[in-house]
Amino acid sequence: MRMNWAAGLGLLAFVGFAPSAFAADHKDGTLSASGLDNPDSSADINDVFAWTDATGTAAGTKLNLIMSVSPGATTSSKFSNAVNYVFHINAGTTIRPLGAQTETQLVCSFTTAQVVSCWLKTGSKTLDYATGDASSAAGISGTNSLFTVHTGLHDDPFFFNLAGFKKATQTVAGAVAAGAGTGSGHAIASFDAQGCPTYNDAATPTALLGQLKAGCTGSGTAFDEFSPPTTGSNALCVGTGVITNQDLTGNILAIVAQVKLTSVTTSSATQLGVWGSTNH
């Protein structure tokens, strides 16, 4: 199978089975002058999340997984019948740097009628299997009771101050273009081996922090990118002009699963790394 990297890849890692996760990626298909131009949005990954149960009688025994696709989905949007949606669950003693790991996969595919079939497997060995209509809140469970899965349309608010981020990146780019040094015109003192800047004083970092909290005009607050644009607060600064955000519906298609930790870990594993892929 060909890995559809262009469609999207969500990546996260959490340490010591702690209930935390990091992932976000929206609208990563090919962009045209008129906006999003993705030939298969149902294979475009927005986010991948993973966390362990932190409370209750099941604390530390279940791994929760979410993969969302199809940015701007509507009630007529469907999961593709030509795509495998895969959670890659890597168990090992080290994630950074990458060490020896055992990978378990939860693979889901759909028919045109949106009947889902999911396999929990390690290598060529199938650990559990489920198939059916998983659109209800309860979803469906594997025949060996190792996982449950729910699929369907959900809200994706996606709060992100893109205008402030754009303004901050412009400020950093200007400082980098001026080069490192001391005196007037040099905000950056030096660059480390990775190319990260050290600033001469606290003024520029403080200004960047303020810009990340505001719009391109220096005013306004963080906004919902999927809401209609308003002047100043969520306009994108591009050169001396201003363009507004694309107004999307704010919905996504989501695959939500819960897996028994014992089925995806080893006796020596202390860390899990989870990432998602869509494969044609």
Buried (B, 14 or more C-beta within 10 A) or exposed (E): EEEBEBBBBBBBBBEEBEBBBEBEBBBBBEEEEEEBEBEBBBBBBBBBBBBBBEEEEEEEEBBBBBBBBBBBBEEEBBBBEEBBBBBBBBBBEEBEEEEEBBBBBBBBBBEEEBBBBBBBBBEEEEBBBBBBEBBEEEBBBBEBEBBBBBBBBBEBEBEBBBBBBBBBBBBBEEBBEEEBEEEEEBBBEEEEEEEEBEBBEEEBEEBBEEBBEBBBBEEBEBBBBBBEBEEBBBBBBEEEEBEEBBEBBBBBBBBBBBBBBEBBBEEEBBBBBBBBBBBE
